[in-house]
Amino acid sequence: MPYKVNSCFNDFNKNIINLDANQVLKASNSRNALIESIHFLSSNGLIPQSYPEKDIPFGSFARKTKIQPLDDIDLLICFKGCGGTWNYNDEGSISIIMPETAYILNNLCDDGHKLNSRRLIEKIKNELSRIQYYKKAELHRNKEAVTLQLSSYTWNFDIVPCFYATDDFYLIPDGNGNWKKTDPRIDQNRTTKINILNNGKVLQLIRTMKYWKNIYWSSVSSYMFEQMILNISTLMDFNQSFSRQICVSLNNLSNQILNSVPDPKNMQGNLNTFDYETKKSLSNKALECFMIANDAWIKEIENSQKEAIELWGTIFGNEFPIYGT
């Protein structure tokens, strides 16, 4: 029975926000089995030659910032470029030009040996659908990935094909048949480094604040929001109570959303592309929540635990624990 704010947040995080450990294990095993199936298709020449040494963790599930419900898992599957070269095209995106010797990849090219990312995605989708285990799965090609849904799981797999460039970054589909740069290693390393420097407390703050985001800032992408919380974390004292960490985060978010949010990979520029009116509206919502959260924190240090818990409930909704229940 939680009679203190800290106990309420512990229960809230454990039961409502964080993924269940058994579910994570099952999801990890199913992800690994899918990766093996894709490598099997590659080794049999049914899809382009894979490059498993360059497969890397990708997405919020890999970064351990995913919250309930577990609805999707991202896979970044790397393929060998077979001598292909990349360049910027007139559209400002990237084209990959394949040599004639790249047989399977050449079959997925448009005129001029330009590799079409949508055709590669479609090829992976079609070949996966021939594997007995995945025959009854729902398989779709979306803009940047193959989306696979098995009836036995509650989550989708988003399979993103990529190529590793010798310039030390990755090329992934841009949604329009071309390609764009990314490097998930930078995101993974940044998240891990900041989390370690703060005694492993950052990941939980990210997850709890993402729950808040889904209520109040649903238009803000999960990726951009994570970067904002990481920016805040570099300045935060994690010896403070968890409730105080949330107060500080809300106050900082109300200011940060008005400014640019740089892509830490230096590939996407400013992640914050909202117009001023939208930024102001988002800022106001964060500020409103901060004012309530600050009142709750004051009640907490005055040991008015019941009142503090009720105030936190007005922010996080009905799923937040009720005093004494």
QUIBEL-V362369 format. One record per pair of residues at least 12 apart in sequence whose ideal C-beta (glycine too) atoms are under 6 Angstrom apart, sorted by the first residue. I is the first residue (numbers start at 1). GAP is how many residues later the second one is. Records with the same first field share a line. If there is no record, write none. Layout:
I = GAP + GAP
This chain:
1 = 323
2 = 319
3 = 302 + 321
4 = 301
5 = 238 + 295 + 303 + 304
8 = 301 + 313
9 = 233
11 = 310
12 = 308 + 309
16 = 303
17 = 50 + 190 + 191 + 194
19 = 51
31 = 42
34 = 123
37 = 94
38 = 39
41 = 86
46 = 81
47 = 76 + 77 + 80
48 = 31 + 56 + 57
49 = 31
50 = 29
51 = 27 + 28 + 29
54 = 24 + 110
55 = 23
56 = 20 + 128 + 129
57 = 131
58 = 16 + 18 + 126
59 = 15
61 = 12
63 = 128
64 = 139
65 = 141 + 142 + 161
67 = 140 + 143 + 144
70 = 85
71 = 84
72 = 83 + 84 + 86
73 = 82 + 84
74 = 84
75 = 84
76 = 84 + 86
77 = 84
78 = 84 + 86
79 = 84
81 = 82
82 = 20 + 23
83 = 16
84 = 12 + 14
85 = 12
93 = 81 + 85
94 = 84 + 85
95 = 19
96 = 19 + 83
97 = 16
98 = 15 + 17
108 = 12 + 15
116 = 61
117 = 56 + 60 + 62
118 = 59
120 = 41
121 = 20 + 25
122 = 19
124 = 22
125 = 14 + 16 + 21
137 = 13
143 = 32
144 = 16 + 29 + 31
145 = 13 + 14 + 15
146 = 13
160 = 12
169 = 12 + 14
170 = 12 + 13
181 = 86
183 = 82
186 = 78 + 79
190 = 74
194 = 36 + 39
198 = 40
201 = 37
202 = 31
205 = 40
206 = 20 + 23
209 = 20 + 40
213 = 12
216 = 69
217 = 65
224 = 37 + 47
227 = 34
228 = 28 + 33
232 = 17 + 20
236 = 12
243 = 54
244 = 53
246 = 47
247 = 46 + 47 + 50
250 = 36 + 39 + 40 + 43
251 = 39
253 = 33
254 = 29 + 32 + 33
257 = 22 + 25 + 26
258 = 21 + 25
260 = 12
289 = 26
292 = 19 + 23
295 = 16
296 = 12 + 15 + 16
306 = 17
309 = 14
